[in-house]
């Protein structure tokens, strides 16, 4: 029997996760059954279960991938960003992430993300995955801000960890508001957040 290539296995896994994400975003995590995912992806139930034993496994995999992509935007290869240039890059990546919330193509992703946050109140496993995904980039940005303060590029009056937590709260809050209110002006949010960040520089 010919060996199945790694690319084929990854394509199948991707097909299942994309189908699961569509189902979860459309119907909610608890209203979606494994059979719903099977129907959505068009793969046999037996094959689906070979990849994922449960819906929890699927949502953990989806969230892990989200955080890997977002951390790659904030943290360049080799570790924490270097001083001013690195902080500027991280700020630009953050504002781009904030702006993407208003992209119509991101609507399903935004809906699913808010549902995942709600689910972390029930699932300790998912909460740990979500926390790791947030705490990694948070640590990188906190260190970058501390270094920028040492260089005189960021006012010493702000607590780096508190600042990053506020930026995370802005991101999470705008995603929630986007679901609630179609009138959110995402460009205005990005401009205003950028102005707030610019005001933290004493130069």
C-alpha positions as CSV (number, residue, x, y, z in Angstrom):
1,X,0.0,0.0,0.0
2,X,1.5,3.4,-1.0
3,X,2.6,5.7,1.8
4,X,0.4,8.7,2.3
5,X,2.5,11.9,2.0
6,X,2.8,14.4,4.9
7,X,1.4,17.0,2.6
8,X,-1.7,14.9,2.0
9,X,-2.2,14.3,5.7
10,X,-1.8,18.0,6.4
11,X,-4.3,18.9,3.7
12,X,-6.9,16.5,5.2
13,X,-6.3,18.0,8.7
14,X,-6.7,21.5,7.2
15,X,-9.9,20.5,5.5
16,X,-11.4,19.2,8.8
17,X,-10.3,22.2,10.8
18,X,-11.6,24.7,8.3
19,X,-15.0,22.8,8.2
20,X,-15.1,22.8,12.0
21,X,-14.4,26.5,12.2
22,X,-17.2,27.3,9.8
23,X,-19.6,25.1,11.8
24,X,-18.6,26.6,15.1
25,X,-18.8,30.2,13.8
26,X,-22.2,29.5,12.2
27,X,-24.0,27.5,14.9
28,X,-21.9,27.9,18.0
29,X,-19.6,25.4,19.7
30,X,-22.2,23.6,21.7
31,X,-24.9,23.4,19.0
32,X,-22.4,21.9,16.5
33,X,-22.0,18.1,16.6
34,X,-19.2,16.0,15.3
35,X,-21.6,14.8,12.6
36,X,-22.1,18.4,11.5
37,X,-18.4,18.7,11.0
38,X,-18.3,15.4,9.1
39,X,-21.0,16.6,6.8
40,X,-19.4,20.0,6.3
41,X,-16.0,18.7,5.4
42,X,-17.2,15.8,3.2
43,X,-14.9,13.2,4.8
44,X,-15.9,10.0,6.4
45,X,-16.6,10.0,10.2
46,X,-13.9,7.4,10.7
47,X,-11.3,9.5,9.0
48,X,-12.3,12.6,11.0
49,X,-12.0,10.7,14.2
50,X,-8.5,9.5,13.2
51,X,-7.4,13.2,13.3
52,X,-9.6,14.6,16.1
53,X,-11.2,12.6,18.9
54,X,-13.6,15.4,19.9
55,X,-14.8,18.9,19.3
56,X,-12.5,20.1,22.1
57,X,-9.5,18.7,20.2
58,X,-10.6,20.6,17.1
59,X,-11.1,24.0,18.9
60,X,-7.8,23.6,20.7
61,X,-6.0,23.0,17.4
62,X,-7.8,26.0,15.8
63,X,-6.8,28.3,18.7
64,X,-3.2,27.1,18.7
65,X,-2.9,27.9,15.0
66,X,-4.4,31.4,15.6
67,X,-1.9,32.2,18.2
68,X,1.1,30.8,16.2
69,X,0.1,33.1,13.3
70,X,-0.4,36.2,15.5
71,X,2.8,35.6,17.5
72,X,4.7,35.4,14.3
73,X,3.5,38.9,13.4
74,X,4.6,40.3,16.8
75,X,7.8,38.3,17.4
76,X,10.3,38.1,14.6
77,X,12.6,35.0,14.2
78,X,15.3,34.8,16.8
79,X,13.3,36.2,19.7
80,X,12.3,39.6,21.0
81,X,12.4,42.6,18.7
82,X,15.4,44.8,18.9
83,X,15.0,48.2,20.5
84,X,13.2,51.0,18.6
85,X,13.0,49.3,15.2
86,X,11.5,46.2,16.7
87,X,9.0,48.1,18.8
88,X,7.9,50.1,15.7
89,X,7.4,46.8,13.8
90,X,5.4,45.4,16.7
91,X,3.3,48.5,16.9
92,X,2.6,48.3,13.1
93,X,1.7,44.6,13.4
94,X,-0.7,45.3,16.3
95,X,-2.5,48.1,14.4
96,X,-2.8,45.9,11.4
97,X,-4.3,43.2,13.5
98,X,-6.7,45.7,15.0
99,X,-7.6,47.0,11.5
100,X,-8.2,43.4,10.2
101,X,-11.2,43.1,12.6
102,X,-13.2,45.3,10.2
103,X,-12.4,43.2,7.2
104,X,-15.6,41.5,6.0
105,X,-13.7,38.4,5.3
106,X,-12.7,38.2,8.9
107,X,-16.3,38.2,10.1
108,X,-16.4,34.4,10.7
109,X,-13.1,34.5,12.4
110,X,-14.2,37.3,14.7
111,X,-17.4,35.4,15.6
112,X,-15.6,32.2,16.3
113,X,-12.9,34.1,18.4
114,X,-15.5,35.6,20.7
115,X,-17.1,32.2,21.2
116,X,-13.8,30.7,22.0
117,X,-13.2,33.4,24.7
118,X,-16.6,32.5,26.2
119,X,-15.7,28.8,26.1
120,X,-12.5,29.4,28.1
121,X,-14.7,30.0,31.2
122,X,-15.8,26.4,30.9
123,X,-12.8,24.6,29.7
124,X,-9.6,24.7,31.6
125,X,-7.7,23.0,28.8
126,X,-8.8,25.7,26.3
127,X,-8.2,28.4,28.8
128,X,-4.6,27.2,29.2
129,X,-4.1,27.2,25.4
130,X,-5.6,30.7,25.1
131,X,-3.5,32.0,28.0
132,X,-0.3,30.6,26.4
133,X,-1.2,32.3,23.1
134,X,-1.7,35.6,24.8
135,X,1.1,35.5,27.4
136,X,3.8,34.7,24.8
137,X,3.4,37.8,22.7
138,X,2.6,39.8,25.8
139,X,6.0,38.9,27.3
140,X,7.8,39.9,24.1
141,X,6.1,43.3,23.9
142,X,6.6,44.0,27.6
143,X,10.3,43.4,27.2
144,X,10.4,45.6,24.0
145,X,8.7,48.4,25.9
146,X,11.1,48.2,28.8
147,X,14.1,48.4,26.5
148,X,12.5,51.4,24.7
149,X,12.0,53.1,28.1
150,X,15.8,52.5,28.8
151,X,16.5,54.2,25.4
152,X,14.2,57.1,26.2
153,X,11.8,56.2,23.4
154,X,8.8,55.5,25.7
155,X,7.9,57.5,28.7
156,X,8.9,55.9,32.0
157,X,5.6,56.8,33.5
158,X,3.8,53.8,32.1
159,X,4.0,50.2,33.4
160,X,4.9,48.0,30.4
161,X,2.8,45.1,31.5
162,X,-0.3,47.2,32.2
163,X,0.1,48.9,28.9
164,X,0.2,45.7,26.9
165,X,-2.8,44.3,28.9
166,X,-4.7,47.5,27.9
167,X,-3.7,47.0,24.2
168,X,-4.9,43.4,24.4
169,X,-8.2,44.6,26.0
170,X,-8.7,47.1,23.1
171,X,-8.2,44.3,20.6
172,X,-10.6,41.9,22.4
173,X,-13.1,44.7,23.0
174,X,-13.2,45.9,19.4
175,X,-13.7,42.3,18.2
176,X,-16.7,42.0,20.5
177,X,-18.1,45.4,19.5
178,X,-17.7,44.4,15.8
179,X,-20.2,41.6,16.4
180,X,-22.6,43.8,18.2
181,X,-22.4,47.0,16.2
182,X,-22.0,47.3,12.4
183,X,-21.3,51.0,12.7
184,X,-17.9,50.6,14.3
185,X,-15.4,52.7,12.4
186,X,-12.3,50.5,12.5
187,X,-10.0,53.0,10.7
188,X,-10.9,55.6,13.4
189,X,-10.1,53.0,16.1
190,X,-6.8,52.3,14.5
191,X,-5.9,56.0,14.1
192,X,-6.9,56.8,17.7
193,X,-5.0,53.9,19.1
194,X,-2.0,54.9,17.1
195,X,-2.2,58.4,18.4
196,X,-2.4,57.1,22.0
197,X,0.8,55.0,21.4
198,X,2.5,58.0,19.8
199,X,1.8,60.1,22.8
200,X,3.8,57.7,24.9
201,X,7.0,58.8,23.2
202,X,8.6,61.8,25.0
203,X,10.3,62.8,21.7
